[in-house]
Amino acid sequence: MKDKRLSLTMDSNTYYQAKRLVPQGQISKLFNNFLKEYVKKQKELELKAAYQRTAKSKAMREEDKIWEGTIEDGIEDE
């Protein structure tokens, strides 16, 4: 995957602290890793919210009941 450039604006105190604490050439890697984790967490929250909405949905519960009966169709005990 091709890298993309990103311009950031931050307050000067944060900038100088980052320059002091983060090794030279590692700020991009740090932001990339932070954003990956942030995106992952947001996706997990979205998925959890979708599951919760589905669980509350009467129509989905009815659909689940219909499919529940078909799960074992065609499977025979040996």
Beta strands, then each sheet from edge to edge (+ up, - down):
end
